[in-house]
């Protein structure tokens, strides 16, 4: 693809990497006007040797998520951004800026720069919240061995620790249950 669509949702390397790491890149396919940039594609390609899970993200770029080229205007913005940002962040931010789109990144420097430039942005957590609200995933989505026993919830673990402790918060011993009165 050549240029980005208007109001594009431009994905950065960190977000693609995060969703690839948990095996849920397909959640990104339904984002409005989703795209990424050539520099991000290069970063992902370079990382597949040391991080094999990135092959999921690279496959998504070949099949589902278009990789766009920078326009002349975006290339000029990118040049100034390269003074403070890495190539993937700089190009993604420049394309999102020109397309009047949304930058999707977890990089702190890119987020600060986007805010200064007035570019809309979100990150992996923002996308997760969106996917939960839209019903694409559940809050407790995780991969687990179905034969493994269920893990206790946080509340049950905390209760178990409290009851196993011989002392209460104040330091005095816990009264026996039979002696409690209401």
OpenMM code with the backbone's topology and positions (N, CA, C; nanometers):
from openmm import Vec3, app, unit

residues = "UNK UNK UNK UNK UNK UNK UNK UNK UNK UNK UNK UNK UNK UNK UNK UNK UNK UNK UNK UNK UNK UNK UNK UNK UNK UNK UNK UNK UNK UNK UNK UNK UNK UNK UNK UNK UNK UNK UNK UNK UNK UNK UNK UNK UNK UNK UNK UNK UNK UNK UNK UNK UNK UNK UNK UNK UNK UNK UNK UNK UNK UNK UNK UNK UNK UNK UNK UNK UNK UNK UNK UNK UNK UNK UNK UNK UNK UNK UNK UNK UNK UNK UNK UNK UNK UNK UNK UNK UNK UNK UNK UNK UNK UNK UNK UNK UNK UNK UNK UNK UNK UNK UNK UNK UNK UNK UNK UNK UNK UNK UNK UNK UNK UNK UNK UNK UNK UNK UNK UNK UNK UNK UNK UNK UNK UNK UNK UNK UNK UNK UNK UNK UNK UNK UNK UNK UNK UNK UNK UNK UNK UNK UNK UNK UNK UNK UNK UNK UNK UNK UNK UNK UNK UNK UNK UNK UNK UNK UNK UNK UNK UNK UNK UNK UNK UNK UNK UNK UNK UNK UNK UNK UNK UNK UNK UNK UNK UNK UNK UNK UNK UNK".split()
positions = [
    Vec3(0.0857, -0.1178, 0.0000),
    Vec3(0.0000, 0.0000, 0.0000),
    Vec3(0.0896, 0.1232, 0.0000),
    Vec3(0.0437, 0.2302, -0.0599),
    Vec3(0.1271, 0.3493, -0.0652),
    Vec3(0.1051, 0.4364, 0.0577),
    Vec3(0.0085, 0.5254, 0.0570),
    Vec3(-0.0128, 0.6149, 0.1703),
    Vec3(-0.1169, 0.5619, 0.2664),
    Vec3(-0.1193, 0.6179, 0.3871),
    Vec3(-0.2164, 0.5725, 0.4871),
    Vec3(-0.3561, 0.6263, 0.4578),
    Vec3(-0.4576, 0.5540, 0.5024),
    Vec3(-0.5931, 0.6077, 0.4889),
    Vec3(-0.6138, 0.7229, 0.5878),
    Vec3(-0.7088, 0.8105, 0.5581),
    Vec3(-0.7423, 0.9182, 0.6521),
    Vec3(-0.7866, 0.8557, 0.7832),
    Vec3(-0.7544, 0.9189, 0.8932),
    Vec3(-0.7902, 0.8720, 1.0278),
    Vec3(-0.7370, 0.7322, 1.0559),
    Vec3(-0.6182, 0.7037, 1.0069),
    Vec3(-0.5591, 0.5708, 1.0242),
    Vec3(-0.5252, 0.5433, 1.1707),
    Vec3(-0.5341, 0.4178, 1.2091),
    Vec3(-0.4854, 0.3703, 1.3379),
    Vec3(-0.3492, 0.3088, 1.3084),
    Vec3(-0.2415, 0.3796, 1.3460),
    Vec3(-0.1061, 0.3409, 1.3073),
    Vec3(-0.0393, 0.2675, 1.4233),
    Vec3(-0.0056, 0.1412, 1.4001),
    Vec3(0.0535, 0.0555, 1.5033),
    Vec3(0.2047, 0.0686, 1.5054),
    Vec3(0.2591, 0.0738, 1.6261),
    Vec3(0.4032, 0.0774, 1.6461),
    Vec3(0.4536, -0.0631, 1.6806),
    Vec3(0.5838, -0.0794, 1.6806),
    Vec3(0.6459, -0.2099, 1.7046),
    Vec3(0.6083, -0.2680, 1.8395),
    Vec3(0.6094, -0.1865, 1.9444),
    Vec3(0.5855, -0.2402, 2.0787),
    Vec3(0.4477, -0.3035, 2.0904),
    Vec3(0.3484, -0.2422, 2.0326),
    Vec3(0.2120, -0.2942, 2.0418),
    Vec3(0.1991, -0.4240, 1.9623),
    Vec3(0.2504, -0.4249, 1.8409),
    Vec3(0.2479, -0.5484, 1.7619),
    Vec3(0.3230, -0.6602, 1.8334),
    Vec3(0.4363, -0.6264, 1.8931),
    Vec3(0.5158, -0.7244, 1.9667),
    Vec3(0.4402, -0.7784, 2.0869),
    Vec3(0.3743, -0.6904, 2.1618),
    Vec3(0.2990, -0.7336, 2.2803),
    Vec3(0.1861, -0.8289, 2.2435),
    Vec3(0.1096, -0.7969, 2.1409),
    Vec3(-0.0016, -0.8823, 2.1013),
    Vec3(0.0486, -1.0127, 2.0386),
    Vec3(0.1623, -1.0074, 1.9696),
    Vec3(0.2214, -1.1301, 1.9151),
    Vec3(0.2719, -1.2200, 2.0271),
    Vec3(0.3268, -1.1597, 2.1315),
    Vec3(0.3823, -1.2364, 2.2431),
    Vec3(0.2757, -1.3188, 2.3141),
    Vec3(0.1549, -1.2653, 2.3239),
    Vec3(0.0464, -1.3390, 2.3892),
    Vec3(-0.0399, -1.4155, 2.2892),
    Vec3(0.0008, -1.4141, 2.1622),
    Vec3(-0.0715, -1.4906, 2.0621),
    Vec3(-0.2074, -1.4349, 2.0247),
    Vec3(-0.2255, -1.3035, 2.0315),
    Vec3(-0.3564, -1.2432, 2.0019),
    Vec3(-0.3475, -1.1290, 1.9006),
    Vec3(-0.2608, -1.1422, 1.8013),
    Vec3(-0.2470, -1.0392, 1.6979),
    Vec3(-0.3789, -1.0178, 1.6251),
    Vec3(-0.4599, -1.1216, 1.6146),
    Vec3(-0.5852, -1.1111, 1.5393),
    Vec3(-0.6806, -1.0072, 1.5964),
    Vec3(-0.6644, -0.9710, 1.7236),
    Vec3(-0.7492, -0.8669, 1.7820),
    Vec3(-0.7278, -0.7324, 1.7130),
    Vec3(-0.6081, -0.7107, 1.6605),
    Vec3(-0.5749, -0.5827, 1.5980),
    Vec3(-0.6386, -0.5663, 1.4601),
    Vec3(-0.6821, -0.6741, 1.3986),
    Vec3(-0.7328, -0.6695, 1.2616),
    Vec3(-0.8584, -0.5842, 1.2481),
    Vec3(-0.9396, -0.5758, 1.3527),
    Vec3(-1.0669, -0.5050, 1.3434),
    Vec3(-1.0597, -0.3582, 1.3839),
    Vec3(-0.9390, -0.3094, 1.4136),
    Vec3(-0.9265, -0.1681, 1.4466),
    Vec3(-0.9596, -0.0842, 1.3231),
    Vec3(-1.0188, 0.0332, 1.3423),
    Vec3(-1.0571, 0.1141, 1.2254),
    Vec3(-0.9346, 0.1647, 1.1489),
    Vec3(-0.9352, 0.1450, 1.0189),
    Vec3(-0.8299, 0.1936, 0.9295),
    Vec3(-0.6902, 0.1542, 0.9779),
    Vec3(-0.6753, 0.0318, 1.0283),
    Vec3(-0.5490, -0.0127, 1.0872),
    Vec3(-0.4397, -0.0216, 0.9806),
    Vec3(-0.3200, 0.0215, 1.0200),
    Vec3(-0.2036, 0.0158, 0.9310),
    Vec3(-0.0784, 0.0247, 1.0168),
    Vec3(0.0338, -0.0020, 0.9558),
    Vec3(0.1626, 0.0232, 1.0199),
    Vec3(0.2561, 0.0765, 0.9123),
    Vec3(0.3816, 0.0996, 0.9482),
    Vec3(0.4752, 0.1631, 0.8558),
    Vec3(0.5930, 0.0705, 0.8259),
    Vec3(0.6674, 0.1055, 0.7228),
    Vec3(0.7789, 0.0223, 0.6775),
    Vec3(0.8866, 0.0047, 0.7841),
    Vec3(0.9158, 0.1097, 0.8615),
    Vec3(1.0198, 0.0999, 0.9652),
    Vec3(0.9805, -0.0010, 1.0728),
    Vec3(0.8534, -0.0075, 1.1055),
    Vec3(0.8052, -0.1057, 1.2034),
    Vec3(0.8196, -0.2466, 1.1460),
    Vec3(0.7866, -0.2629, 1.0198),
    Vec3(0.8019, -0.3936, 0.9561),
    Vec3(0.9483, -0.4384, 0.9601),
    Vec3(1.0411, -0.3476, 0.9326),
    Vec3(1.1838, -0.3811, 0.9382),
    Vec3(1.2254, -0.4213, 1.0801),
    Vec3(1.1780, -0.3463, 1.1808),
    Vec3(1.2118, -0.3784, 1.3200),
    Vec3(1.1609, -0.5168, 1.3581),
    Vec3(1.0401, -0.5504, 1.3159),
    Vec3(0.9842, -0.6825, 1.3462),
    Vec3(1.0622, -0.7925, 1.2741),
    Vec3(1.0928, -0.7695, 1.1467),
    Vec3(1.1719, -0.8679, 1.0709),
    Vec3(1.3074, -0.8919, 1.1380),
    Vec3(1.3724, -0.7843, 1.1818),
    Vec3(1.5034, -0.7968, 1.2468),
    Vec3(1.4943, -0.8717, 1.3799),
    Vec3(1.3804, -0.8635, 1.4467),
    Vec3(1.3660, -0.9249, 1.5783),
    Vec3(1.3259, -1.0708, 1.5791),
    Vec3(1.2876, -1.1258, 1.4638),
    Vec3(1.2377, -1.2637, 1.4623),
    Vec3(1.3447, -1.3668, 1.4977),
    Vec3(1.4699, -1.3351, 1.4741),
    Vec3(1.5762, -1.4305, 1.5082),
    Vec3(1.5872, -1.4501, 1.6587),
    Vec3(1.5799, -1.3426, 1.7337),
    Vec3(1.5942, -1.3520, 1.8794),
    Vec3(1.4608, -1.3682, 1.9512),
    Vec3(1.3520, -1.3303, 1.8865),
    Vec3(1.2179, -1.3398, 1.9465),
    Vec3(1.1255, -1.4097, 1.8468),
    Vec3(1.1217, -1.5427, 1.8463),
    Vec3(1.0446, -1.6174, 1.7457),
    Vec3(0.8956, -1.5845, 1.7424),
    Vec3(0.8382, -1.5408, 1.8540),
    Vec3(0.6954, -1.5092, 1.8559),
    Vec3(0.6612, -1.3939, 1.7616),
    Vec3(0.7614, -1.3151, 1.7212),
    Vec3(0.7363, -1.2031, 1.6303),
    Vec3(0.6954, -1.2496, 1.4902),
    Vec3(0.7166, -1.3766, 1.4606),
    Vec3(0.6734, -1.4268, 1.3299),
    Vec3(0.5218, -1.4136, 1.3138),
    Vec3(0.4473, -1.4187, 1.4251),
    Vec3(0.3017, -1.3968, 1.4196),
    Vec3(0.2703, -1.2554, 1.3712),
    Vec3(0.3456, -1.1579, 1.4216),
    Vec3(0.3232, -1.0188, 1.3815),
    Vec3(0.3638, -0.9977, 1.2360),
    Vec3(0.4759, -1.0566, 1.1965),
    Vec3(0.5222, -1.0428, 1.0578),
    Vec3(0.4203, -1.1041, 0.9619),
    Vec3(0.3648, -1.2203, 0.9977),
    Vec3(0.2621, -1.2838, 0.9141),
    Vec3(0.1382, -1.1956, 0.9035),
    Vec3(0.1016, -1.1293, 1.0130),
    Vec3(-0.0150, -1.0404, 1.0112),
    Vec3(0.0081, -0.9238, 0.9164),
    Vec3(0.1319, -0.8746, 0.9096),
    Vec3(0.1619, -0.7627, 0.8199),
    Vec3(0.1536, -0.8059, 0.6736),
    Vec3(0.1788, -0.9318, 0.6474),
    Vec3(0.1703, -0.9809, 0.5090),
    Vec3(0.0262, -1.0053, 0.4682),
    Vec3(-0.0600, -1.0407, 0.5654),
    Vec3(-0.1951, -1.0840, 0.5304),
    Vec3(-0.3064, -0.9870, 0.5695),
    Vec3(-0.2973, -0.9255, 0.6852),
    Vec3(-0.4127, -0.8526, 0.7393),
    Vec3(-0.3898, -0.7037, 0.7663),
    Vec3(-0.2712, -0.6657, 0.8044),
    Vec3(-0.2444, -0.5267, 0.8420),
    Vec3(-0.1581, -0.4628, 0.7339),
    Vec3(-0.2114, -0.3630, 0.6630),
    Vec3(-0.1334, -0.3020, 0.5556),
    Vec3(-0.0135, -0.2228, 0.6082),
    Vec3(0.0953, -0.2300, 0.5338),
    Vec3(0.2156, -0.1521, 0.5635),
    Vec3(0.2162, -0.0355, 0.4650),
    Vec3(0.2145, 0.0865, 0.5184),
    Vec3(0.2035, 0.2051, 0.4335),
    Vec3(0.3380, 0.2756, 0.4210),
    Vec3(0.3527, 0.3480, 0.3133),
    Vec3(0.4726, 0.4293, 0.2902),
    Vec3(0.4470, 0.5704, 0.3405),
    Vec3(0.5528, 0.6372, 0.3751),
    Vec3(0.5413, 0.7770, 0.4186),
    Vec3(0.5215, 0.8678, 0.2984),
    Vec3(0.4337, 0.9638, 0.3122),
    Vec3(0.4200, 1.0668, 0.2092),
    Vec3(0.5379, 1.1624, 0.2235),
    Vec3(0.5518, 1.2540, 0.1303),
    Vec3(0.6607, 1.3524, 0.1392),
    Vec3(0.6483, 1.4362, 0.2664),
    Vec3(0.5248, 1.4734, 0.2986),
    Vec3(0.5011, 1.5526, 0.4192),
    Vec3(0.5386, 1.4730, 0.5447),
    Vec3(0.4991, 1.3455, 0.5496),
    Vec3(0.5325, 1.2603, 0.6643),
    Vec3(0.6825, 1.2373, 0.6733),
    Vec3(0.7498, 1.2252, 0.5587),
    Vec3(0.8949, 1.2047, 0.5581),
    Vec3(0.9673, 1.3255, 0.6164),
    Vec3(0.9178, 1.4458, 0.5889),
    Vec3(0.9790, 1.5667, 0.6460),
    Vec3(0.9614, 1.5697, 0.7977),
    Vec3(0.8418, 1.5348, 0.8443),
    Vec3(0.8159, 1.5313, 0.9879),
    Vec3(0.9025, 1.4234, 1.0527),
    Vec3(0.9112, 1.3092, 0.9869),
    Vec3(0.9909, 1.1972, 1.0382),
    Vec3(1.1361, 1.2367, 1.0595),
    Vec3(1.1922, 1.3150, 0.9657),
    Vec3(1.3320, 1.3571, 0.9789),
    Vec3(1.3557, 1.4353, 1.1068),
    Vec3(1.2639, 1.5227, 1.1410),
    Vec3(1.2820, 1.5990, 1.2651),
    Vec3(1.2602, 1.5103, 1.3875),
    Vec3(1.1703, 1.4144, 1.3764),
    Vec3(1.1426, 1.3259, 1.4899),
    Vec3(1.2566, 1.2277, 1.5167),
    Vec3(1.3340, 1.1960, 1.4135),
    Vec3(1.4446, 1.1014, 1.4299),
    Vec3(1.5543, 1.1537, 1.5234),
    Vec3(1.5512, 1.2820, 1.5528),
    Vec3(1.6483, 1.3387, 1.6469),
    Vec3(1.6240, 1.2868, 1.7883),
    Vec3(1.4994, 1.2521, 1.8188),
    Vec3(1.4665, 1.2085, 1.9551),
    Vec3(1.4033, 1.0696, 1.9636),
    Vec3(1.3562, 1.0169, 1.8507),
    Vec3(1.2859, 0.8883, 1.8534),
    Vec3(1.3563, 0.7849, 1.7654),
    Vec3(1.3283, 0.6580, 1.7920),
    Vec3(1.3775, 0.5497, 1.7067),
    Vec3(1.3012, 0.5523, 1.5740),
    Vec3(1.3563, 0.4870, 1.4696),
    Vec3(1.2915, 0.4937, 1.3375),
    Vec3(1.1453, 0.4492, 1.3348),
    Vec3(1.1114, 0.3401, 1.4027),
    Vec3(0.9728, 0.2920, 1.4017),
    Vec3(0.8773, 0.3919, 1.4642),
    Vec3(0.9158, 0.4443, 1.5790),
    Vec3(0.8309, 0.5428, 1.6463),
    Vec3(0.8183, 0.6705, 1.5641),
    Vec3(0.9316, 0.7172, 1.5098),
    Vec3(0.9306, 0.8417, 1.4330),
    Vec3(0.8415, 0.8294, 1.3097),
    Vec3(0.8564, 0.7210, 1.2353),
    Vec3(0.7773, 0.7053, 1.1135),
    Vec3(0.6290, 0.6844, 1.1449),
    Vec3(0.5992, 0.6040, 1.2464),
    Vec3(0.4589, 0.5806, 1.2833),
    Vec3(0.3927, 0.7099, 1.3298),
    Vec3(0.4626, 0.7872, 1.4098),
    Vec3(0.4081, 0.9135, 1.4585),
    Vec3(0.3885, 1.0122, 1.3433),
    Vec3(0.4848, 1.0203, 1.2520),
    Vec3(0.4725, 1.1122, 1.1391),
    Vec3(0.3528, 1.0748, 1.0511),
    Vec3(0.3355, 0.9468, 1.0254),
    Vec3(0.2232, 0.9019, 0.9413),
    Vec3(0.0902, 0.9276, 1.0120),
    Vec3(0.0830, 0.8994, 1.1421),
    Vec3(-0.0409, 0.9256, 1.2169),
    Vec3(-0.0722, 1.0752, 1.2179),
    Vec3(0.0301, 1.1573, 1.2295),
    Vec3(0.0118, 1.3027, 1.2304),
    Vec3(-0.0450, 1.3509, 1.0973),
    Vec3(0.0153, 1.3090, 0.9869),
    Vec3(-0.0297, 1.3523, 0.8540),
    Vec3(-0.1683, 1.2974, 0.8208),
    Vec3(-0.1965, 1.1738, 0.8624),
    Vec3(-0.3257, 1.1111, 0.8312),
    Vec3(-0.4357, 1.1545, 0.9275),
    Vec3(-0.4010, 1.2400, 1.0237),
    Vec3(-0.4965, 1.2807, 1.1272),
    Vec3(-0.5532, 1.1572, 1.1962),
    Vec3(-0.4615, 1.0633, 1.2248),
    Vec3(-0.5022, 0.9355, 1.2812),
    Vec3(-0.4644, 0.9204, 1.4264),
    Vec3(-0.4592, 0.7953, 1.4691),
    Vec3(-0.4277, 0.7600, 1.6075),
    Vec3(-0.2987, 0.6794, 1.6067),
    Vec3(-0.2043, 0.7202, 1.6892),
    Vec3(-0.0803, 0.6457, 1.7075),
    Vec3(-0.1027, 0.5456, 1.8196),
    Vec3(-0.0668, 0.4199, 1.7951),
    Vec3(-0.0795, 0.3166, 1.8975),
    Vec3(0.0614, 0.2740, 1.9356),
    Vec3(0.1067, 0.3192, 2.0540),
    Vec3(0.2427, 0.2912, 2.0989),
    Vec3(0.2477, 0.2830, 2.2504),
    Vec3(0.3467, 0.2098, 2.3005),
    Vec3(0.3721, 0.2038, 2.4446),
    Vec3(0.5012, 0.2772, 2.4802),
    Vec3(0.5681, 0.3331, 2.3810),
    Vec3(0.6941, 0.4029, 2.4023),
    Vec3(0.6691, 0.5397, 2.4662),
    Vec3(0.7314, 0.5623, 2.5811),
    Vec3(0.7086, 0.6866, 2.6552),
    Vec3(0.7497, 0.8115, 2.5790),
    Vec3(0.8660, 0.8089, 2.5139),
    Vec3(0.9110, 0.9260, 2.4380),
    Vec3(0.8169, 0.9555, 2.3217),
    Vec3(0.7725, 0.8520, 2.2533),
    Vec3(0.6803, 0.8711, 2.1411),
    Vec3(0.5468, 0.9264, 2.1908),
    Vec3(0.5020, 0.8807, 2.3050),
    Vec3(0.3754, 0.9306, 2.3602),
    Vec3(0.3862, 1.0784, 2.3985),
    Vec3(0.4982, 1.1161, 2.4616),
    Vec3(0.5180, 1.2574, 2.4974),
    Vec3(0.5231, 1.3448, 2.3720),
    Vec3(0.5949, 1.2988, 2.2709),
    Vec3(0.6058, 1.3758, 2.1472),
    Vec3(0.4702, 1.3863, 2.0782),
    Vec3(0.3945, 1.2778, 2.0760),
    Vec3(0.2606, 1.2801, 2.0153),
    Vec3(0.1704, 1.3793, 2.0881),
    Vec3(0.1795, 1.3804, 2.2188),
    Vec3(0.0980, 1.4734, 2.2972),
    Vec3(0.1347, 1.6175, 2.2634),
    Vec3(0.2644, 1.6458, 2.2540),
    Vec3(0.3098, 1.7814, 2.2191),
    Vec3(0.2632, 1.8219, 2.0796),
    Vec3(0.2561, 1.7274, 1.9887),
    Vec3(0.2165, 1.7559, 1.8501),
    Vec3(0.0650, 1.7515, 1.8318),
    Vec3(-0.0089, 1.7125, 1.9342),
    Vec3(-0.1546, 1.7059, 1.9254),
    Vec3(-0.2059, 1.5844, 1.8498),
    Vec3(-0.1267, 1.4776, 1.8479),
    Vec3(-0.1673, 1.3545, 1.7792),
    Vec3(-0.2382, 1.2631, 1.8791),
    Vec3(-0.3533, 1.2109, 1.8414),
    Vec3(-0.4262, 1.1175, 1.9275),
    Vec3(-0.3440, 0.9905, 1.9431),
    Vec3(-0.3550, 0.9286, 2.0605),
    Vec3(-0.2766, 0.8069, 2.0830),
    Vec3(-0.3451, 0.7166, 2.1834),
    Vec3(-0.3017, 0.5927, 2.1814),
    Vec3(-0.3400, 0.4932, 2.2804),
    Vec3(-0.2254, 0.3929, 2.2854),
    Vec3(-0.2401, 0.2924, 2.3712),
    Vec3(-0.1364, 0.1903, 2.3838),
    Vec3(-0.1986, 0.0525, 2.3984),
    Vec3(-0.1166, -0.0432, 2.4360),
    Vec3(-0.1638, -0.1811, 2.4503),
    Vec3(-0.2758, -0.1911, 2.5528),
    Vec3(-0.2602, -0.1235, 2.6660),
    Vec3(-0.3627, -0.1295, 2.7713),
    Vec3(-0.4925, -0.0664, 2.7227),
    Vec3(-0.4832, 0.0460, 2.6550),
    Vec3(-0.6024, 0.1097, 2.6001),
    Vec3(-0.6757, 0.0191, 2.5023),
    Vec3(-0.5984, -0.0517, 2.4200),
    Vec3(-0.6601, -0.1455, 2.3266),
    Vec3(-0.7250, -0.2620, 2.4001),
    Vec3(-0.6585, -0.3134, 2.5034),
    Vec3(-0.7174, -0.4231, 2.5810),
    Vec3(-0.8505, -0.3818, 2.6429),
    Vec3(-0.8558, -0.2620, 2.6987),
    Vec3(-0.9808, -0.2121, 2.7563),
    Vec3(-1.0891, -0.2073, 2.6478),
    Vec3(-1.0523, -0.1573, 2.5325),
    Vec3(-1.1479, -0.1501, 2.4208),
    Vec3(-1.1972, -0.2893, 2.3814),
    Vec3(-1.1055, -0.3850, 2.3712),
    Vec3(-1.1428, -0.5199, 2.3300),
    Vec3(-1.2322, -0.5872, 2.4345),
    Vec3(-1.2076, -0.5622, 2.5614),
    Vec3(-1.2923, -0.6183, 2.6670),
    Vec3(-1.4314, -0.5567, 2.6592),
    Vec3(-1.4371, -0.4249, 2.6450),
    Vec3(-1.5677, -0.3569, 2.6374),
    Vec3(-1.6483, -0.4000, 2.5153),
    Vec3(-1.5792, -0.4278, 2.4055),
    Vec3(-1.6480, -0.4702, 2.2823),
    Vec3(-1.6782, -0.6193, 2.2808),
    Vec3(-1.6300, -0.6919, 2.3811),
    Vec3(-1.6571, -0.8345, 2.3893),
    Vec3(-1.5643, -0.9219, 2.3061),
    Vec3(-1.4533, -0.8656, 2.2570),
    Vec3(-1.3588, -0.9450, 2.1777),
    Vec3(-1.2744, -1.0381, 2.2647),
    Vec3(-1.2590, -1.0030, 2.3902),
    Vec3(-1.1825, -1.0859, 2.4836),
    Vec3(-1.2391, -1.0646, 2.6231),
    Vec3(-1.2031, -1.1531, 2.7145),
    Vec3(-1.2486, -1.1418, 2.8525),
    Vec3(-1.1344, -1.0929, 2.9395),
    Vec3(-1.1706, -1.0418, 3.0551),
    Vec3(-1.0699, -0.9927, 3.1480),
    Vec3(-0.9759, -1.1034, 3.1913),
    Vec3(-1.0252, -1.2247, 3.2075),
    Vec3(-0.9436, -1.3357, 3.2583),
    Vec3(-0.8949, -1.4266, 3.1464),
    Vec3(-0.8697, -1.3713, 3.0290),
    Vec3(-0.8194, -1.4524, 2.9189),
    Vec3(-0.6760, -1.4929, 2.9487),
    Vec3(-0.6513, -1.6204, 2.9445),
    Vec3(-0.5154, -1.6698, 2.9630),
    Vec3(-0.5082, -1.8097, 2.9060),
    Vec3(-0.3882, -1.8500, 2.8759),
    Vec3(-0.3668, -1.9850, 2.8261),
    Vec3(-0.3186, -2.0693, 2.9420),
    Vec3(-0.3852, -2.1826, 2.9622),
    Vec3(-0.3523, -2.2653, 3.0755),
    Vec3(-0.3797, -2.4097, 3.0407),
    Vec3(-0.3063, -2.4979, 3.1025),
    Vec3(-0.3246, -2.6411, 3.0808),
    Vec3(-0.4606, -2.6807, 3.1380),
    Vec3(-0.5525, -2.7350, 3.0564),
    Vec3(-0.6854, -2.7699, 3.1073),
    Vec3(-0.6814, -2.8779, 3.2147),
    Vec3(-0.5751, -2.9577, 3.2203),
    Vec3(-0.5654, -3.0626, 3.3209),
    Vec3(-0.5136, -3.0100, 3.4546),
    Vec3(-0.4598, -2.8892, 3.4549),
    Vec3(-0.4048, -2.8325, 3.5790),
    Vec3(-0.5189, -2.7920, 3.6723),
    Vec3(-0.4968, -2.8017, 3.8031),
    Vec3(-0.6019, -2.7605, 3.8968),
    Vec3(-0.6226, -2.6099, 3.8896),
    Vec3(-0.7417, -2.5628, 3.9203),
    Vec3(-0.7663, -2.4189, 3.9149),
    Vec3(-0.6810, -2.3450, 4.0176),
    Vec3(-0.6363, -2.2276, 3.9793),
    Vec3(-0.5570, -2.1476, 4.0732),
    Vec3(-0.6513, -2.0643, 4.1575),
    Vec3(-0.6195, -2.0448, 4.2839),
    Vec3(-0.7084, -1.9657, 4.3688),
    Vec3(-0.7064, -1.8188, 4.3289),
    Vec3(-0.8161, -1.7522, 4.3491),
    Vec3(-0.8219, -1.6099, 4.3180),
    Vec3(-0.7435, -1.5342, 4.4223),
    Vec3(-0.7185, -1.4082, 4.3946),
    Vec3(-0.6418, -1.3251, 4.4871),
    Vec3(-0.7089, -1.3212, 4.6250),
    Vec3(-0.8403, -1.3060, 4.6285),
    Vec3(-0.9110, -1.2954, 4.7567),
    Vec3(-0.8972, -1.4234, 4.8381),
    Vec3(-0.9103, -1.5391, 4.7716),
    Vec3(-0.8967, -1.6645, 4.8455),
    Vec3(-0.7550, -1.6824, 4.8983),
    Vec3(-0.6553, -1.6424, 4.8197),
    Vec3(-0.5168, -1.6540, 4.8668),
    Vec3(-0.4922, -1.5619, 4.9856),
    Vec3(-0.5450, -1.4391, 4.9794),
    Vec3(-0.5265, -1.3450, 5.0890),
    Vec3(-0.5949, -1.3965, 5.2152),
    Vec3(-0.7149, -1.4508, 5.1997),
    Vec3(-0.7877, -1.5052, 5.3144),
    Vec3(-0.7104, -1.6213, 5.3750),
    Vec3(-0.6553, -1.7067, 5.2907),
    Vec3(-0.5786, -1.8214, 5.3398),
    Vec3(-0.4553, -1.7748, 5.4162),
    Vec3(-0.3885, -1.6706, 5.3674),
    Vec3(-0.2708, -1.6183, 5.4391),
    Vec3(-0.3105, -1.5594, 5.5726),
    Vec3(-0.4220, -1.4874, 5.5755),
    Vec3(-0.4677, -1.4241, 5.6987),
    Vec3(-0.4997, -1.5285, 5.8054),
    Vec3(-0.5684, -1.6348, 5.7652),
    Vec3(-0.6079, -1.7373, 5.8622),
    Vec3(-0.4909, -1.8247, 5.9037),
    Vec3(-0.3896, -1.8334, 5.8224),
    Vec3(-0.2736, -1.9148, 5.8574),
    Vec3(-0.1810, -1.8416, 5.9536),
    Vec3(-0.1950, -1.7100, 5.9608),
    Vec3(-0.1057, -1.6304, 6.0451),
    Vec3(-0.1488, -1.6394, 6.1912),
    Vec3(-0.0553, -1.6624, 6.2853),
    Vec3(-0.0918, -1.6709, 6.4263),
    Vec3(-0.1147, -1.5343, 6.4892),
    Vec3(-0.0776, -1.4288, 6.4239),
    Vec3(-0.0921, -1.2945, 6.4806),
    Vec3(-0.1833, -1.2088, 6.3924),
    Vec3(-0.2516, -1.1163, 6.4539),
    Vec3(-0.3340, -1.0205, 6.3820),
    Vec3(-0.2520, -0.8957, 6.3561),
    Vec3(-0.3101, -0.7976, 6.2928),
    Vec3(-0.2389, -0.6742, 6.2610),
    Vec3(-0.1814, -0.6063, 6.3844),
    Vec3(-0.2551, -0.6007, 6.4892),
    Vec3(-0.2111, -0.5309, 6.6099),
    Vec3(-0.1043, -0.6059, 6.6866),
    Vec3(-0.0737, -0.7273, 6.6499),
    Vec3(0.0300, -0.8031, 6.7171),
    Vec3(-0.0226, -0.8970, 6.8232),
    Vec3(-0.1507, -0.8879, 6.8569),
    Vec3(-0.2034, -0.9786, 6.9590),
    Vec3(-0.2484, -1.1081, 6.8930),
    Vec3(-0.2454, -1.2193, 6.9680),
    Vec3(-0.2874, -1.3470, 6.9095),
    Vec3(-0.4351, -1.3431, 6.8711),
    Vec3(-0.4715, -1.4168, 6.7704),
    Vec3(-0.6096, -1.4247, 6.7234),
    Vec3(-0.6926, -1.5027, 6.8251),
    Vec3(-0.8065, -1.4524, 6.8625),
    Vec3(-0.8911, -1.5271, 6.9554),
    Vec3(-0.9469, -1.6519, 6.8890),
    Vec3(-0.9659, -1.7533, 6.9653),
    Vec3(-1.0224, -1.8774, 6.9121),
    Vec3(-1.1638, -1.8521, 6.8660),
    Vec3(-1.2100, -1.9200, 6.7653),
    Vec3(-1.3438, -1.8982, 6.7096),
    Vec3(-1.4533, -1.9253, 6.8139),
    Vec3(-1.4321, -2.0244, 6.8990),
    Vec3(-1.5342, -2.0594, 6.9969),
    Vec3(-1.5550, -1.9481, 7.0983),
    Vec3(-1.4588, -1.8607, 7.1216),
    Vec3(-1.4706, -1.7558, 7.2196),
    Vec3(-1.5312, -1.6285, 7.1657),
    Vec3(-1.5474, -1.6184, 7.0385),
    Vec3(-1.6048, -1.4964, 6.9798),
    Vec3(-1.7508, -1.4860, 7.0130),
    Vec3(-1.7939, -1.3671, 7.0447),
    Vec3(-1.9363, -1.3423, 7.0685),
    Vec3(-1.9787, -1.2275, 6.9793),
    Vec3(-2.1031, -1.2239, 6.9516),
    Vec3(-2.1549, -1.1155, 6.8647),
    Vec3(-2.2389, -1.0222, 6.9408),
] * unit.nanometer
topology = app.Topology()
chain = topology.addChain("A")
for resn in residues:
    res = topology.addResidue(resn, chain)
    for name in ("N", "CA", "C"):
        topology.addAtom(name, app.Element.getBySymbol(name[0]), res)
